[in-house]
Structure formats: structure tokens, C-alpha cells
Amino acid sequence: MKLRRFLLALGLIVLSRGGIYAQTAAEVYQYLSEYFGFGVDTNAGLTTFPSLSIPMGGLAEGLGMATTALAQDSSYFEANPAASSLLPSAELAVYHNNWIADTRIESAVYTVRYKDLGIGAACKWLYLPFTSYDQYGDREGSGYYSEAIAAFNLSYNLFSGYYFSGLALGATAKAAYRSVPAAAVGAEIAAGNSALGVMADFGALTRFNFLKFYPSRSPNCSFGLALKNLGPPVLDEPLPTVASAGFGISPLRPLTLLIDISKPINLVDPSSSGGFIYATGAELAMTNSFGLHAGFLLKGGNPRLSVGSSFVLDVVKLTLNYTLDLTTQLTPLNRVSIAAAFNLGDGGRAELAKKVESQYLIGLDAYARGDTEAAVAAWREALKLDPRFDPARESLRVIQGSVDLQKNIEQIQKLE
């Protein structure tokens, strides 16, 4: 019954116009605030560098940040540092996020993969205008409060093969600088509040098949772990350190479902750590060049709904997101972000996979015709191109077994 009331309230927010419904928007938001009141976190807001917790945008934000187990594009930078060694293509992406009021976030990410090695670099800049006034309301000064973050990522995929996608491990080193405008608050206050912080992210990610009822070379499930923003306090304030676990599954080829559970960790005072954060997301690939996604995140009694779409234009992928924050105020708090990602190619991996597959099929055809010599040559060529192509290796074992069996039979016949 309670769930039905919640869904009805959400429907009123989306559909209400003028006086169609007796319940006003303010009443709806008040109800939602009370509904999620159980999750209010009294330890929220005790950490520094809030830009570390605000998403750049892109697919990760559109999926409600439930992307610890997803390795699909450059937005992995804020989800799981292990993902760079599993990305399908190199990518250069730029992000713009209209956050709260006049706050803006600009970001850029470059990531590339060499076989099992993933490398990435990112920068992120949060800024908002800041104006100070005296006791008479006269303007004293103005400037920009800003936080800048630079990050470098490395990951490696261990034990990868044809049947097992491997275990990817990664780390991201980050440095953040907070700048307080001296013109607005005075040089002494600015110097005392401007600060430099260093931190690191660590992650693990693996993919596998589970409840998969369609043919595909790609695993349909993934599981990831991440520990983000681990570092010393800045001006005696803790960083927003958080541990996350995520699971993703594609029950159908075009559909991906994701779920994340995260726990903030206050390294200065563990007893003041925040409550659990829950996130879920869904992505539906309508075509090869167009997809829809949505996400829901619940953090400290504050639910956020995100919807968006991605579409590909030649080598550019555009991602648009709309986020609705439901209970921070009596009127909707809307946010919009846009990302443009340039596909820089996969380093020839797709072409190599086609060649390997072709050699394997040539070997099967030769074996079916009884030409074992040609089959062996084709399968050896496939393994030369990709030593981890296990079907070719298994086929060679079958032929070797047949040869050994034939030799044994001939030996027995000679003895008789």
C-alpha cells in the first residue's frame, strides 16, 4: 500500500498541471520528504571537496551512478578505476553539468587500452560566482569559488581468456585544489580556506555469463568493487571516502540492469560515517546508434531520478541527462548535463577478432572435409593471431587425440 502511494505521488509530480489535481506540488514534495524520512543521514555534509561526490555527467549520472560494475565508456572514472582495461574503444570525452543554482562543472577524460592494459587521464573543474556584501548590503568584492581535480588512471586485466573475461584491477591517483576568491572574502580568509588534497581510488571488476539465453561473445553479467577518495584529511576535514559494490546483468541483449550499494567512510571519525547509499539503473539499446537510460539514487533520504538518452553521430556519441532532485526543496530541483565522447578506435581489436574467427571456421570446414592437415594449419594460425582463442586449441587437441588413437589401432593390428 505504501508503495502505491509513493508511485501515485511521483505520477502527480510528472503530470500535474494547474488545478487538475487538488494536491499541490508543495504537498507532494512534503509527502515524498516524509516518505524517505527514514533515510535522513545526520552525518551527511561532514566531508570536504564536494566536487568529488558530484558526477561529471554522461552515462554514469544517467544511470543514477549505479555503474561500479559497468565498463562501457569514459564515465567509469568516477565509478570504478578497474574499468579502463575493459573498455571497447579509446575515447576522448568532454562533459558539462549544470548543477545547483549557478554552479557549473566542466570535465574532460581521455582513456585508451593496449590489450589488457588500460590508461586514462581526467580533469574536472567546479566553479560558482561568489560575492560578499557588508552589513549595509553594499557589495564588497566578487570572484569565483572553484575546485579543480586532476586524475591519472591505470588498470590491468588479469587471467583473461576466451571463456573467462579476466579480473581487472585498477587504481586512480587524484589531486584536488580548492580556491577561495581573495577579492570576495579577503586574502587572509582565502589563504586559510584554500587547500590542496591528494587521494586515490582502487577497484576490481570481473564479467561472466549467468542466466544467459541468447548467443553473444560478450558476458552478460558483471560484478565490481571500488574504494574511492581514500586519502588524508584536508584542513582537518575528511575526504568523501566511499566503498561501493555493484552488480550488472543483461537478461536480454539490448537491456542492462544495474544495482549499487555504497557506504561512506569517515576516516577522521568512523562513528560519523554516513549511511548507506542505494542506486539502480537501466539502459535499453533501441538501435546500434540510439539508447535510453534511467537511474534512481537514494542518499541520506534524498532521492534523485535521472533519465537520458545517448545517440551516435559518426564517431561522436552524445549523452543528454535530466535529473530531478525530489526532496531538497518545495519546488523541483532540475539539473541537465551533456557529454560528447569521440571514439578514437579500438586499436584493431575488432578486426583481429574477425581474422581469428575466420581462421577457426576455415579449420572447421577443412576438418569436415577430412583434410586434417589444412585444419591444423588454420587453427595454428588462429592461435598465432590470438594465443587465448581456446576453441582453436581445443580443436587441435581433438585432432591430436584422433591421431594418437589411429596410431594405437595400427600398433595393435601389427601385433595381431
N, C-alpha and C positions, 0 to 999 in steps of 0.2 A: 504493500500500500504506500509506504514511504517513497519507494522508487517511482511509482506512478505520479505522485505529487511532484517529485523533482523533475520528471520529464515534462510534465504539464507546465511547470514554471519556465523551463528552458524554451518550450514552444511559445509561450507568451512573449518572451524577450524577442524572439526572432520575428514573430508575426504581428505583434500588437501595433496598431496604428490609431492615433487619435483616441476616440471614445468607444472603439469597438468592444473593448473589454473593460469591465468595471475595475479590475485590479490594475493599479497604476504601476509604472515601471519601478518607482521607488519601493513599492510594496513587494514586487517580485525580487528585487535585489536584496531587500531586507530578509525575505524568506530564504533566499539562497545563502546569505551570510549566516543565518541561524542554522540552516541545514548542514553546512560544513563547519559549524562552530566546534564540533568535536575535534577538528584537526588544527585549531588555532595553536600556534607554536610560540610560547612565551620566550623562547631563546632565539627567535628569528632576529636578524639585523645586528648581530653581535660581532660580525666579521668585517674586515676591511677589503678594499678593492672590489666593489660590487660588480665592476665590469667583467670580472672573471666568471660571474654567475649569469650574466645576461647573454643570450645567444646571439651570434653574428647574424643568423637568419638562415636562409636556404632550406634544404630538405630536413635537416635536423630539427629546426624550430617548427616546421610544418607538421612534423610527426610528434610534437609535444616533447621533444628531447628524449624520446624513448629509443635511442639509437646506439646504446652501448654494444649491441650485438649486430650492428649494421655496418657493412663496409661497401658503400655504394658511390660516394663522391667525397669532395674535399671537406664537407662539413663534419667529417669524422674528427677533425682537430679538437672539437670541444666535447667529444663523446668517448672515444677510445683510441689511444695512440698506437695500438697494435694494428689498426685497420689499413695503414698505408701500404703494407706489404701484400694486401689482398685486393686493392683497387684494380678495376679492369683497365683503366687508362690514366695516363698523365693528365694533369689538369691545372689550369690557371683560372682562379675564380675571384671575383670581387663581390662584396656584399654591402648593402645599405639597409639600415634598420632605423625606422622612426620609432623611438622608444617612448618614454613618458614626457609629456609636455614638450619642451624644446630640446630634449636630449636626443642626440644622434649617435649612431655607431657606424663607423666605416671600417671595413676589413678587407684583407686580401690574403689569398692562400695559393701556394704553389706546391704541388706534390707530384712525384714521379716514382716509378717502380722499375727496378732492374731484377728480373727473375723473382727471387724470393726476398729481395731487399727493398724496403720502402723508405723514401726520404721525403721530408716536407718542411716547408717554412711558412710562417704566417705572421701577420701584424694586424693589430686591432686598435682602434682609437675611439674612445668615448669622449664626447665633449658637450658642454652646455653653457650658455651665456650666464654670467654671474655679475650682478650689480648690487652694490652696497649703498645704503642710504643712512643719513644721520638721523638724530632724534626729531628733527623738524621735517623729515621727509624729503630733504634735498639730496640729490644724487652725489655721492662721494667719489665713486670710481666704478669701473666695469672691466670685465675681461672674460676669459673662458676657464672654467674648471675642466680639467681633462685627465684621462687615464690612458696611457699608451702601453701596449703589450707586444712583445716580440717573442716568437717561439720557434724552436727547431726540433724536428721530429725524426726519429729513426725506428724502424721496426724490421723484424726478420721472421719469416715463416719457416718453422722447423718441421721436419718429417713429412713434408708434402709429397704426395704421390697421386696415382690415378684414382684410387679408391678412398684415400684419406686426404682431405684438403690441407691438413697440417695444423700446427699450433703456432699462431702468430703471437709474438711478444714484442712490445714496443715501449718507448719512453719519449717524452717531450720535455725539453728544458725551456723554461719561460722566465722572462724578466719583465716586471711591470713598474711603470713610473707614474706617480700621481703629481700633478701640477696644480697648485692653488694660485690664482691670479693676485700678484702683489699689488696691482693697481686698485683692486677692489677691497682688499682686506688689510693691506699694509705689508711691508716687507718682512717684519718680524713674525707675524702670524702665518704668512705664506711659507716662510722658511721652516717654521715649526710643524707645518702640516703637509708640506710636500715630502714625498718619500719614495724610496726605491725598494722593491720586493723581488725576491727570487723564489722560484718554486719549480716543481716537476710533476708530470703526470706519468703513470705507469699503467699498462693494460695488457690483457690477454684475450685472444679471440680464436674460436675454432668453429668449423662448419661441418655439417654431417647430414645424412639423409634419415628422415623419420616420418612415417605415415605419408610416404610419397607415392602417389598413384598416377603419375604422368611421366613420360620419358624426358630426361634432361641430364646433361652432363654436370650441371651446377647443383650443389647440395641445396636442399630446401629448408634446412634448419641452421641456426647459429646460436652460439652462446658466448657472452663476453663478460669480462670483469674489468673494472677500472678504478684507480685511486687517483683523484685529481687535486691539483693545487696543494701538494704536500711541500711545506716549507716553513721557515722560521717566522715568528710574528713580526709585524711591521709597526713600529712605534707602539709596542706592547699590545697590539691588537692582532688577533688570529686571522689567518687567511681562510677563505671559504673552502676548506678541505672537505671532500666528499668521496665516499666509497659507493660504487654502483655495480649492480648486476643486471644483465639484460638477456632476454631470450627472443628470438625471432623465428617465424615459421611461414612458409608459403604453402598452404594447403592446396592451392590452385596455382598454376603457372603465373598468372598476372597479379595475384593477390599476395601481399606480405602483411603479416600481423606482428606487432612488436609490443613488448612489455618491459618496463624498467622499474627497479626498486633501488632507491638511493638513501644513504644515511650520512648526513653532515657530521663532521668530527671536529670539535673544538680542541685543538692541540694545546691551548693555553689552560683551559679549564674543561676537561672532558665531561664533567657533570652539566655543563651548559651547552652541550651539543644539541643541535636542532633535531626535530622529529623527522620521521621517515618521509620521503618524497616518492610519490607514485606517478608513473607516466605510462601511457599506452598510445599506440599509433597504428595507422593502417594506410597502405599505399596500394592503389589499383592502376595498373598499366593498361590504359584504354587501347593504345596502339604503341608501336615502337618509338613514336615521337611525342606522345602525349600521355600524361598520367595525372591522377588526382590523389591527394593525400589529406589526412586529417589526424589531429592528435589531441590528447587530453592530459593535462598535468595538474596534480594536486599537491601544493606545497604550503604547509602551515595554514590549512584551512582556506587557502586562496586557489580556487580552481581556474584554469585557463583552457579555453578551447581555441584550437588553431585549425584552419582549413587553407588549402592552397592547391596549386597545380604547377606542373613542370612541362615544358614543351621544347623540343629541339628544332633549331633552325640551322641547318647545315652542321657546322662544328660548334655551335653555341647552344648551350642549354640554359633557358631562363626559368627561374623558380620564383613564384609570387606567393606570399603568405599573408593571411589576415588572422590576427589573434585578438580574441575577446577576453578581457580580464573581468570576471563576473562579480567579485565582491569587494573590490578595493574602494569603491565609492558608489554613490547613489545613481550615477549615470554611467553608461557603458564606457569602459576604457579600451579604446581601439588602437591597435598597432598594425603597421604594414611594413613588410620587408620585401626586398627584391634581391636576387642573386643572378649573376651572369657567369657561367662556367664555360671556359674554352677547352674543348677536347684536343689535346696535343698528341693523340695517338697512343697505341698500346705497345709500342716498341717491337712490332712484328709478331706478337704472341698469337694473335688470331690466325695469321697466315701460316705460321709454323704448325699450329694445331691442325689446320686443314691438310697440310702436307703429310703429317704423321698419320692422320686418319686415312688419307688416300693410299699410302703405302700399306697400311694394315688391310684395307679392303682388297688391294691388289693381291696380297698374300693369301687372303681367304679364297679369292677366285681361283688362284693357281692351285691351292690345296684341293679345292673341289674338283678340279680337272685332273688331279693325280700328279701334278708337277711339283713335287716337294722341293726340288732344288730352287725353283723360282719363288716358291712360297717362303723358304728360308731366307733368300736374298732380300725379299721385300720386307720381311719382319725385322731383319737385322738393320736394314736402312731406317725403318721406323724408330728403332731403339737408338740408332746413331743420332737421329734428329732430336729425340726426346728419351733419355735413358729411364724416365719414370713412367713410360707408357706400358703399364703392366699387361694389357691384353696381348701385345706382341710377344712379350717374354713368356707368357703362359702358353701361347701357341707354339713357340719354339720348344718348350718342354714337352708338349704333346707329340710333336714330330720326333723329338729325340727318344721319347718313350716308345714310339712305334718302331723306330729304327732298332732300338735295343731289343724289343720283343721279336722282331724279324730275325735278328742275329741269333737269339736264343733258340728260335724254332729251327733255323738252319743248322745250328750246332747239334741239336737233338736228333735231327734227321741224319746227320753224318754218323752219329754214334750208333744209330739203329742199323 
